[in-house]
Amino acid sequence: MKPGLRDLLWMAVGATIFGIIFVVVLVTSKEQSPAARLALKNRKVEIVNGMLAALASASESAKSAVMATTDQDSQSFANEARTATANLRQGRGQLSGLLDTNGSPRERDLLAEFSQSFLNLERIDRDLLALAVQNTNLKAYRLAFGPASEALQAVDEALAHLVTGCSESNSPDNKKIILLADNARISALRIQTLLPPHIAEESDRKMDELEARMTREDRAVRQALAGLAAIRGLADDQDLATAVARYEQFTGIRSQILKLSRENTNVRSLAISLNEHRRAMLLCQDALTGLEQEINEAFIRDERNRAPVSTR
C-alpha cells in the first residue's frame, strides 16, 4: 500500500527527530572523548598561565615606572604596564566564555573572585601610574641640587668677597659687616639643608614645620641683607647687589621646589606600590593559582568518575 500524505509527514518528522538525536549523541560523544576533555583542560590552564604571566609583567612594569628617573622612562614603563593589564583583561574574557559553557561551578566561583580582585587592582593601577609619570619629587631634587644650589653658592661667594674687601679697608663698620654677612650666609645655608628633607617627607604636617623653619631663616637672611644695604658705602656695592639678586633668584626656585614637593608624586606612588598595589596583585595571583589548581583537580575527579567500575 502506498503511504498517504499524513503518513509521509509523520515519517519526515520522525526522521528529523532521529537526525537531531543522532547529532546530539555524536557531539556529546565527541565532547566526552578523553582527548577532547584533556584538550579542554589544557586550554583552560594555558589561559590561566597566560594571565599569570600578564599579571607579573604588569606588576614589574608598574614598579619600573615608579622607580624610573626620567619622565620618558616612566611613561614607557607605564605604557607597558597598561598593555600587560589589557592582555590580562583579554585572558579573563576568554576564560569566562570558556567556563560559562565548559566549567564547573567552583571554577566559575574562583574566576569571579579573581575578577573582583582584578577590578580593585585596575583602580589602584590607574592612580599609581598617573602619579608615577609626573616625577615631581625627582624634579624638585634636580632643582634643589642644581639651580637652587648654584644661586646660593653665588650668594655665598658674593658675601665672602664683600667681607674680604671690607677687611682690607679701615672701615669702622667692619665688624658689623662681617656679622651681618655671616648671618645671611648661615641662614641661607640652613634653608638649603631643609629642602631635601622636605622633598622626601610624606607628611603634610612635617612639611608645614619645615616650611615654617625656612620662613624664619628667610626672614633672617633678608634682615641681614637689608642691614648691609643700610651701611654707608654699601648701598651701591656690586657684591651686595649680586648677593641680593641671586638670593631673590633662589627664592623663586625654592617656591617651585616646595610646590613640586607638595605634590609628592614619587613618594605617594612608591607608597602605593609597596602597599596597596602589592596586596592587590597578590590577591589576584592567589586567585589565579587557586583556579589553575581547581581546573587540574576537577579534571582528575571527572576522569576517575568516568572510569569503569570493576565487577570483580
C-alpha positions in Angstrom: 0.0 0.0 0.0 1.2 3.4 -0.8 1.6 5.7 2.3 -0.7 8.6 2.4 0.3 12.3 2.9 -0.2 12.1 6.6 2.0 9.0 6.9 4.7 10.8 4.9 4.6 13.8 7.2 5.0 11.6 10.2 7.9 9.8 8.6 9.6 13.1 7.8 9.1 14.3 11.4 10.4 11.1 12.8 13.5 11.2 10.5 14.2 14.8 11.6 13.9 13.9 15.3 16.1 10.9 14.8 18.7 13.1 13.0 18.7 15.6 15.8 19.1 12.9 18.4 21.9 11.4 16.3 23.8 14.7 16.1 23.4 15.4 19.8 24.7 12.0 20.6 27.5 12.4 18.2 28.5 15.8 19.5 28.2 14.7 23.1 30.3 11.7 22.4 33.0 13.9 20.9 32.9 16.3 23.9 33.2 13.4 26.3 36.1 11.8 24.5 39.3 11.6 26.6 41.3 13.6 24.1 38.7 16.4 23.9 38.4 16.6 27.7 42.2 16.8 28.0 42.4 19.4 25.3 39.7 21.5 27.1 41.5 21.2 30.4 44.9 22.2 28.8 43.3 25.2 27.1 41.9 26.4 30.5 45.3 26.0 32.1 47.0 27.7 29.2 44.8 30.8 29.5 45.3 30.9 33.3 49.1 30.7 32.9 48.9 33.5 30.3 47.0 35.6 32.8 49.6 34.9 35.5 52.4 36.0 33.1 50.5 39.1 32.2 49.9 39.9 35.9 53.6 39.5 36.6 54.5 41.7 33.7 52.1 44.4 34.6 53.3 44.4 38.2 57.0 44.6 37.2 56.4 47.4 34.7 54.4 49.4 37.2 57.3 49.1 39.7 59.7 50.2 37.0 57.5 53.2 36.2 57.7 54.2 39.9 61.5 53.8 40.1 62.4 55.3 36.7 64.4 58.5 36.9 63.1 60.3 33.8 59.7 61.2 32.5 60.3 59.3 29.3 61.3 56.1 31.0 58.4 56.4 33.5 55.9 56.8 30.6 57.4 53.9 28.7 57.1 51.6 31.6 53.6 52.8 32.4 52.5 52.0 28.8 54.0 48.5 29.2 52.0 48.1 32.4 48.8 49.2 30.7 49.4 46.8 27.8 50.0 43.8 30.1 46.9 44.7 32.0 44.9 44.8 28.8 46.2 41.3 28.0 45.2 40.1 31.4 41.7 41.6 30.9 41.5 39.8 27.5 42.5 36.5 29.1 39.8 36.9 31.7 37.2 37.4 29.0 38.4 34.3 27.1 38.4 32.2 30.2 35.0 33.5 31.3 33.5 32.4 27.9 35.0 29.0 28.2 33.9 28.4 31.8 30.4 29.6 31.0 29.8 26.5 28.8 32.5 24.1 29.9 33.4 25.0 33.5 32.4 23.7 36.9 30.6 25.9 39.4 33.7 26.0 41.6 35.8 27.2 38.6 33.3 29.9 37.8 33.3 31.0 41.5 37.1 31.2 41.6 37.1 33.3 38.4 34.5 35.6 40.0 36.8 36.0 43.0 39.7 36.9 40.7 37.6 39.4 38.7 36.7 41.2 41.9 40.3 41.5 43.0 41.3 42.5 39.4 38.8 45.4 39.4 40.5 46.7 42.6 43.9 46.2 41.1 42.9 48.1 38.0 41.7 51.0 40.1 45.0 51.1 42.1 47.0 50.8 38.8 45.3 53.9 37.4 46.2 56.0 40.4 49.7 54.6 40.6 50.7 55.1 37.0 49.1 58.6 36.9 51.4 59.6 39.8 54.5 57.7 38.6 54.8 59.6 35.3 54.8 63.0 37.0 58.1 62.6 38.9 57.5 65.8 40.9 59.9 64.8 43.7 62.7 64.0 41.3 62.2 67.3 39.6 62.3 69.0 43.0 65.6 67.3 43.8 67.1 68.4 40.5 66.2 72.0 41.2 67.4 71.8 44.7 70.8 70.4 43.8 71.1 72.3 40.6 69.8 75.8 40.0 69.0 76.4 43.7 72.4 75.3 44.9 74.1 77.4 42.2 72.2 80.5 43.2 73.1 80.1 46.9 76.7 79.5 46.0 76.7 82.8 44.2 75.2 84.5 47.2 77.8 83.0 49.5 80.7 83.9 47.2 79.5 87.5 46.8 79.1 88.0 50.5 82.5 86.4 51.2 84.1 88.8 48.7 82.3 91.7 50.4 83.7 90.7 53.7 87.2 90.3 52.3 87.0 93.8 50.7 85.9 95.4 53.9 88.6 93.6 56.0 91.2 95.1 53.8 89.9 98.6 54.5 89.9 100.5 57.8 86.1 101.0 57.8 84.7 101.3 61.4 81.7 99.1 60.3 83.9 96.1 59.5 82.7 94.0 62.5 79.1 94.8 61.7 79.5 94.0 58.0 81.2 90.6 58.9 78.5 89.8 61.4 75.6 90.6 59.0 77.2 88.8 56.1 77.9 85.7 58.2 74.3 85.7 59.5 73.0 85.9 55.9 75.3 83.1 54.7 74.5 80.8 57.7 70.7 81.3 57.4 70.8 80.7 53.6 72.7 77.5 54.2 70.1 76.4 56.7 67.4 76.9 54.2 69.3 74.8 51.7 69.7 71.9 54.1 66.0 71.9 54.8 65.0 71.4 51.2 65.9 67.7 50.8 64.1 66.6 53.9 61.0 68.5 52.7 61.2 66.7 49.3 61.5 63.3 50.9 58.7 63.9 53.5 55.4 62.2 53.2 53.5 64.0 56.0 51.9 67.4 55.3 52.3 68.3 59.0 56.0 67.8 58.9 56.3 69.7 55.7 54.5 72.6 57.3 57.1 72.5 60.1 60.0 72.5 57.7 58.5 75.4 55.8 58.0 77.4 59.0 61.7 77.0 59.8 62.6 78.1 56.2 60.4 81.2 56.7 62.3 82.1 59.9 65.6 81.6 58.2 64.5 83.6 55.1 63.5 86.5 57.4 67.0 86.4 58.9 68.6 86.5 55.5 66.6 89.4 54.4 67.2 91.3 57.6 70.9 90.8 57.3 71.0 91.9 53.6 68.8 95.0 54.5 71.2 95.8 57.4 74.2 95.6 55.0 72.4 97.9 52.5 71.8 100.4 55.3 75.6 100.7 56.0 77.1 103.8 54.5 79.1 103.0 51.3 77.4 99.6 50.7 74.1 100.7 49.2 75.7 100.6 45.7 78.2 97.8 46.3 78.4 95.3 43.5 79.0 92.3 45.7 75.9 93.1 47.8 73.8 93.8 44.7 74.9 90.3 43.4 74.0 88.7 46.7 70.6 90.3 46.8 69.8 89.4 43.2 70.9 85.8 43.4 69.1 85.3 46.7 65.9 86.5 45.0 66.5 84.0 42.2 67.0 81.3 44.8 63.7 82.3 46.5 61.8 81.9 43.2 63.4 78.5 42.7 62.6 77.5 46.2 58.9 78.2 45.6 59.0 75.9 42.7 60.7 73.2 44.7 58.2 73.4 47.5 55.3 73.3 45.1 56.7 70.1 43.4 57.5 68.6 46.8 53.9 69.2 48.0 52.6 67.2 45.0 54.8 64.3 46.3 54.0 62.1 43.3 57.1 59.9 43.7 56.7 59.4 47.4 53.0 58.7 47.0 53.4 56.3 44.1 56.2 54.4 45.9 54.0 54.0 49.0 51.1 52.7 46.8 53.4 50.3 45.0 54.8 48.9 48.2 51.4 48.6 50.0 48.1 48.7 48.2 49.3 47.6 44.8 51.4 44.7 46.2 48.4 43.4 48.3 46.0 43.7 45.3 48.4 41.9 43.0 49.0 39.1 45.5 45.2 38.6 45.8 44.9 38.3 42.0 47.8 35.9 41.9 46.4 33.7 44.6 43.0 33.6 42.9 44.6 32.5 39.6 46.8 29.9 41.2 43.8 28.5 43.0 41.8 28.5 39.8 44.6 26.6 38.0 44.7 24.0 40.8 40.9 23.6 40.7 41.0 23.0 36.9 43.6 20.3 37.2 41.9 18.7 40.2 38.4 18.8 38.6 39.8 17.1 35.6 41.2 14.3 37.7 38.0 13.9 39.6 36.0 13.8 36.4 38.2 11.2 34.9 38.0 9.0 38.0 34.2 9.2 38.0 34.2 8.2 34.3 36.4 5.2 34.8 34.5 1.8 34.6 33.9 0.1 37.9 35.4 -3.4 38.1 32.9 -6.1 38.9 35.5 -8.5 40.3 
